[in-house]
Amino acid sequence: QVQLVESGGGLVQAGDSLRLSCAASGRTFATYAMAWFRQAPGKEREFVAAITLSGGSTYYANSMKGRFTISRDTAKNMYLQMNDLKPEDTAVYYCAAGALKTIIPGRSRDWYDYWGQGTQVTVSS
């Protein structure tokens, strides 16, 4: 069984920064790509960023505009550095992991096999 646990969310003000973490346990994630999604109230869950197995390649939603950075350590943990946060970034952020299906990690929810419980990020103006 694979478990993903997010942490690092909270209540911040516009312009602040947050660093989200995702800790994986259980089955090894050596063959998994990982990604961040987010879901705002009343909206669909949307892709934020993905990172390959080695961490050598990253992919971002266009709306991030360079403010977010995804990274991965040599083991199983994944991070999302969020800078210059805006109220529009308010959402529940989810960590996801997917077994290798294609060389480039997918941007759709169906590509990912495991999900964390989510961590709330609230940005006030």
Backbone bond lengths (Angstrom), bond angles and torsions (degrees), N, CA, C in turn:
res aa  C-N    CA-C-N  psi(-1)  N-CA   C-N-CA  omega(-1)  CA-C   N-CA-C  phi
1 Q - - - 1.462 - - 1.524 109.38 -
2 V 1.311 115.68 140.36 1.450 122.42 -179.56 1.516 109.01 -110.34
3 Q 1.306 115.10 134.94 1.451 120.68 177.20 1.521 110.37 -125.08
4 L 1.312 115.43 139.76 1.450 122.37 177.30 1.520 107.81 -124.71
5 V 1.306 116.18 131.45 1.455 121.07 -178.60 1.516 109.67 -130.19
6 E 1.325 116.07 118.96 1.455 121.31 177.76 1.525 110.22 -89.44
7 S 1.307 114.75 154.52 1.451 120.96 173.85 1.519 108.60 -155.06
8 G 1.308 115.91 165.59 1.449 120.91 175.94 1.505 115.50 106.57
9 G 1.311 117.41 -7.87 1.448 119.83 178.75 1.516 111.14 -72.39
10 G 1.315 114.95 170.86 1.444 119.72 179.68 1.506 112.02 167.14
11 L 1.304 115.00 -170.28 1.455 122.81 179.45 1.519 109.02 -102.33
12 V 1.317 115.82 120.93 1.461 121.15 -179.66 1.515 109.48 -134.96
13 Q 1.310 115.24 171.53 1.450 121.32 177.74 1.521 110.75 -101.06
14 A 1.308 115.67 156.73 1.457 120.65 178.31 1.524 110.25 -53.43
15 G 1.323 115.04 136.06 1.444 120.83 -178.54 1.518 113.72 94.83
16 D 1.306 117.16 -15.19 1.463 120.94 179.06 1.519 111.26 -76.23
17 S 1.307 114.76 173.73 1.454 121.70 178.58 1.520 110.65 -124.26
18 L 1.315 115.18 152.20 1.450 122.28 175.20 1.515 108.74 -141.05
19 R 1.305 115.50 150.65 1.451 121.13 175.31 1.518 108.42 -123.79
20 L 1.313 115.90 111.13 1.448 121.32 178.21 1.518 110.05 -87.86
21 S 1.312 115.36 145.50 1.452 121.19 178.11 1.519 109.71 -124.17
22 C 1.302 115.35 149.23 1.453 122.02 174.99 1.513 107.94 -131.37
23 A 1.312 116.01 117.82 1.453 121.67 179.63 1.518 109.75 -104.57
24 A 1.304 115.84 128.60 1.455 121.70 -179.57 1.519 110.60 -105.27
25 S 1.309 115.97 143.00 1.455 121.56 176.96 1.518 109.12 -142.05
26 G 1.309 115.34 165.05 1.449 120.18 -177.68 1.511 111.00 95.53
27 R 1.304 115.44 -131.54 1.453 119.94 179.99 1.520 111.27 -61.74
28 T 1.309 115.19 146.07 1.453 119.98 -179.50 1.522 111.24 -59.11
29 F 1.322 114.66 147.00 1.453 121.04 179.02 1.515 112.11 -106.69
30 A 1.305 115.71 18.46 1.453 119.81 -178.62 1.517 112.17 -61.38
31 T 1.313 117.11 -27.76 1.459 121.35 -178.56 1.520 112.60 -105.45
32 Y 1.302 117.02 19.31 1.458 121.84 -176.56 1.512 112.00 -114.92
33 A 1.321 114.59 140.37 1.445 120.78 164.98 1.528 107.63 -90.75
34 M 1.306 116.31 156.82 1.453 119.47 -178.12 1.520 110.27 -131.24
35 A 1.321 114.72 158.31 1.451 119.37 -175.59 1.518 110.58 -153.46
36 W 1.312 114.55 163.02 1.450 123.02 171.37 1.520 109.37 -115.57
37 F 1.311 114.94 135.64 1.452 123.01 171.53 1.518 107.92 -123.89
38 R 1.309 115.79 163.45 1.453 118.95 174.83 1.523 109.47 -143.51
39 Q 1.310 114.59 154.29 1.449 120.43 -179.71 1.520 109.63 -140.35
40 A 1.317 114.95 116.37 1.445 121.27 176.93 1.525 109.14 -88.49
41 P 1.319 117.42 158.11 1.464 120.07 179.84 1.523 112.01 -55.12
42 G 1.311 116.16 129.13 1.447 121.14 177.71 1.513 115.36 76.66
43 K 1.319 117.56 5.18 1.449 120.54 -178.97 1.516 111.54 -120.02
44 E 1.323 114.97 164.65 1.449 121.15 177.15 1.520 110.47 -73.26
45 R 1.311 115.38 152.99 1.448 119.52 174.30 1.527 108.93 -69.05
46 E 1.313 116.79 128.82 1.444 120.83 -174.77 1.522 112.50 -120.66
47 F 1.288 114.08 150.30 1.451 122.01 178.27 1.520 110.61 -70.02
48 V 1.318 115.58 137.91 1.458 121.43 177.78 1.522 110.75 -111.66
49 A 1.325 116.33 -55.64 1.453 120.81 -177.23 1.518 109.84 -164.26
50 A 1.308 116.14 156.71 1.454 121.94 176.92 1.518 109.56 -139.22
51 I 1.313 115.50 158.41 1.448 121.07 -178.87 1.519 109.00 -141.55
52 T 1.317 116.09 142.31 1.452 121.36 -176.59 1.520 111.75 -77.61
53 L 1.313 115.39 176.90 1.460 121.65 -175.29 1.515 112.72 -55.68
54 S 1.310 115.57 -45.26 1.455 120.61 -177.29 1.520 113.23 -86.49
55 G 1.304 116.64 -10.86 1.450 120.31 -175.18 1.512 112.88 81.70
56 G 1.313 116.58 6.63 1.444 120.54 -176.05 1.516 114.61 -78.51
57 S 1.310 116.86 -19.91 1.454 121.38 -179.54 1.517 109.73 -130.73
58 T 1.305 115.33 137.12 1.452 121.18 179.13 1.516 110.24 -128.57
59 Y 1.312 115.35 154.46 1.456 121.91 -177.00 1.518 108.28 -138.35
60 Y 1.313 115.75 138.43 1.448 120.94 -175.26 1.517 111.99 -131.12
61 A 1.305 115.45 147.42 1.444 119.96 168.92 1.526 108.44 -66.80
62 N 1.320 115.87 142.79 1.460 119.82 -177.42 1.525 112.28 -59.14
63 S 1.300 116.81 -31.44 1.453 120.54 -176.71 1.522 113.98 -68.41
64 M 1.302 117.46 -12.82 1.463 119.68 -179.64 1.521 112.12 -72.04
65 K 1.313 116.80 -25.69 1.462 123.75 174.87 1.522 114.41 50.84
66 G 1.311 116.54 35.68 1.446 120.80 175.25 1.513 115.57 80.33
67 R 1.306 118.40 2.05 1.457 120.98 -178.45 1.519 112.72 -80.90
68 F 1.310 116.94 -23.29 1.466 121.23 -177.07 1.519 110.21 -108.62
69 T 1.321 115.04 145.77 1.451 121.17 177.48 1.518 109.70 -133.97
70 I 1.318 116.06 124.51 1.452 121.21 177.50 1.520 108.81 -98.34
71 S 1.316 115.89 143.38 1.453 120.32 178.82 1.519 109.40 -148.79
72 R 1.315 114.87 167.30 1.453 121.13 -177.00 1.513 108.23 -148.24
73 D 1.314 116.57 135.87 1.451 118.57 178.52 1.518 109.69 -85.48
74 T 1.315 116.41 -175.30 1.460 120.28 -174.94 1.514 113.55 -73.59
75 A 1.304 116.57 -11.85 1.458 120.45 -178.65 1.521 110.83 -103.21
76 K 1.319 115.74 -107.37 1.453 120.15 -172.28 1.519 114.49 -125.90
77 N 1.296 117.43 -6.11 1.452 119.95 -174.36 1.517 112.51 -85.57
78 M 1.308 114.95 145.50 1.454 122.32 178.84 1.513 108.90 -128.30
79 Y 1.322 115.45 151.20 1.448 120.32 -175.88 1.516 110.80 -135.42
80 L 1.301 114.77 154.66 1.454 121.34 173.03 1.516 107.66 -133.15
81 Q 1.318 115.80 108.77 1.448 121.49 176.10 1.518 108.27 -87.87
82 M 1.305 116.11 120.24 1.453 121.84 -177.67 1.521 108.65 -115.74
83 N 1.315 115.87 119.56 1.451 121.90 -179.66 1.521 110.75 -115.92
84 D 1.314 114.68 157.05 1.457 121.06 178.45 1.526 111.11 49.26
85 L 1.294 115.17 53.34 1.456 120.27 -176.86 1.524 111.94 -63.69
86 K 1.307 114.47 145.34 1.446 122.15 -179.19 1.521 109.55 -122.95
87 P 1.321 117.48 157.12 1.464 119.06 178.68 1.527 112.85 -54.66
88 E 1.313 117.62 -31.23 1.453 121.81 178.87 1.524 112.90 -65.71
89 D 1.323 116.99 -14.62 1.452 121.05 178.06 1.519 112.61 -82.07
90 T 1.297 116.95 -6.78 1.456 120.90 179.45 1.520 110.19 -60.36
91 A 1.314 115.70 123.01 1.460 120.98 -176.81 1.517 108.95 -177.53
92 V 1.315 114.74 169.54 1.452 120.42 167.35 1.518 106.81 -88.67
93 Y 1.303 116.26 126.05 1.451 121.42 -178.30 1.517 110.03 -101.43
94 Y 1.320 115.64 130.13 1.450 122.14 -175.61 1.517 111.60 -115.74
95 C 1.292 115.14 137.02 1.449 122.97 171.98 1.523 108.45 -90.60
96 A 1.316 116.75 139.21 1.451 121.12 -179.84 1.519 110.36 -137.99
97 A 1.312 115.31 151.29 1.456 121.48 177.15 1.514 108.94 -136.46
98 G 1.320 115.70 140.91 1.450 120.72 -179.85 1.512 111.95 -135.46
99 A 1.316 115.70 133.92 1.454 120.13 173.83 1.521 109.02 -64.21
100 L 1.308 115.36 150.35 1.458 120.56 -176.23 1.524 111.23 -56.32
101 K 1.303 115.77 119.84 1.454 122.79 176.48 1.522 110.77 -119.35
102 T 1.304 115.08 -42.43 1.452 122.96 174.35 1.522 108.06 -134.27
103 I 1.301 116.03 161.20 1.458 119.43 -178.04 1.520 111.41 -61.69
104 I 1.314 115.63 -42.92 1.460 120.88 177.40 1.518 108.93 -92.76
105 P 1.322 118.31 125.88 1.468 119.90 179.47 1.516 111.66 -57.34
106 G 1.313 115.42 144.18 1.445 120.16 -178.66 1.512 112.58 -76.39
107 R 1.334 114.89 164.22 1.453 121.71 178.00 1.517 112.37 -109.20
108 S 1.310 116.63 0.71 1.452 121.47 179.17 1.518 110.43 -100.84
109 R 1.308 115.52 153.30 1.459 120.89 -178.64 1.515 112.83 -60.25
110 D 1.327 116.51 -33.25 1.455 121.14 -175.86 1.516 113.77 -66.83
111 W 1.305 116.91 -17.08 1.457 120.32 -179.60 1.523 111.51 -73.18
112 Y 1.304 116.92 -21.28 1.457 121.18 -172.50 1.515 112.30 -103.17
113 D 1.312 114.79 140.42 1.456 122.05 -172.49 1.525 114.20 -98.81
114 Y 1.307 116.35 -27.14 1.455 120.97 -176.01 1.515 110.70 -130.71
115 W 1.316 114.41 145.55 1.458 121.06 -176.66 1.517 111.14 -136.59
116 G 1.317 115.06 145.58 1.444 120.12 172.15 1.514 110.87 -83.17
117 Q 1.303 115.42 179.14 1.458 120.71 -177.07 1.524 112.88 -82.08
118 G 1.306 116.68 -13.75 1.447 121.74 -179.69 1.514 112.87 95.00
119 T 1.314 115.32 149.97 1.455 121.37 174.74 1.518 108.57 -131.94
120 Q 1.303 116.03 134.49 1.454 121.28 -174.44 1.519 111.46 -81.29
121 V 1.314 115.23 129.82 1.456 122.30 172.54 1.518 107.51 -118.55
122 T 1.304 115.79 121.49 1.451 121.29 179.28 1.517 109.10 -123.39
123 V 1.319 115.74 124.66 1.458 121.75 -177.93 1.520 108.47 -116.81
124 S 1.291 115.92 118.37 1.454 121.31 179.00 1.521 110.21 -98.54
125 S 1.316 116.24 150.26 1.452 121.37 179.92 1.506 111.69 -89.15
